Amino acid sequence: MKIYKISHLAVIATLAIGVFSCSEKSTAQSVNKVTLKEAYADKFLVGATLGASMFTTPNHPSLALAKENFSAITLDNDMKWERINPLPGKFNFEIADKFAQLGVDENIATVGHVLFWHSQTPDWVFKDDEGNLLTREALLDRMRERAKMFASRYGDRIKIWDVVNEAIEDDGSLRKSLYNQIIGDDFIEQAFIIADQEMPKDATLIYNDYGMNRVGRRDTVLAMVKGFQQKGVRIDGIGLQGHWGMVNPTAEIIDTTLTLYAATGLPLHITELDVDFLGRDNFGANVDIKKLKATPENNPYPDGNVPPEAEAKFAKRYTEIFQQFLKHHDSIDRVTFWGVTDGDSWLNSWPLEGRTNFPLLFKRDGSTKQAHDNVIALVK
Ligand code: XIL
């Protein structure tokens, strides 16, 4: 495992303090419990995603939980192009600055999410002053400016970067994003060349995508990585988002997927793990999905109380997932959850608004679930 700032000694010391004493920062639930980051300290970093409100609301409980339980953090939205640079020349650094500093103050590895993604990127990025699409060179210049901005402001503190997100479709074809339309089929390669030139040499540069087990996307990613390695284009890690369901991908498929990606020799990062407890199979890829309403059928526990048998099923699912992560821990550098508690999760409003979902290891009140304890028990 590559060590991102956190020395083993520091983790062991924290472990000792966490287990044997009651430090001021500890919440009641953790006093006698080993935390996720402690349990997995010699396996891989265990991360969580933080949202802006955790930095703007005084004493946000999820922020305290994040400091206590996780060894890596990612920002869910506030480094995306539309947030940090919504208009030409206008920058909102407030949240990202606090995030980067938190990593330093708490000795937590920080992840920059994300340099180049088709979504949550304002239209102006792709257009000139007259509203015409940019030329290839002009867009590459604009991408370089963004990489330079991140490198100069955060390069000394943020050492893991999602360089390109979701540029490959399920069937393995290249997504016809504006990046692809303007730059061409070498968009991903150009993005990594820019990142290599502009970001610090000790940064980890990642390609990140969802559905990385799907054969089409998987084979394209594997071929791309091989091509980069043969040509000498720097890529330092493969990011599997891990927005998974209660059944799929199966343990067997996770096993095969991790085996194949590990064979590239690159470290693997599970970047956005959550398990969609309520499911989304019936919603498919319907783009109108957000117009649908939560109903008793697709939102069975609106009051937030999940029956014990459902909790047990959920715990079993996380157990089989982490069994695979442990099996492949030599190849995995980090497992990050997309959120801290269920209340923070984007799955309460995606793929349709207004559900009460339960995808993470901490309940809305910050208490731990059986799934959390099972995941820790696996490494004891
Ligand atoms: C999500 C955020 O969590 C939401 O708040 C936002 O509305 C949409 O984006 N894949 C990614 C993440 O790479 O950036 C997405 O985050 C979730 C899917």
Residues whose N, C-alpha, C, O or C-beta is under 5 A from the ligand:
A	BS01	XIL	D76 W346
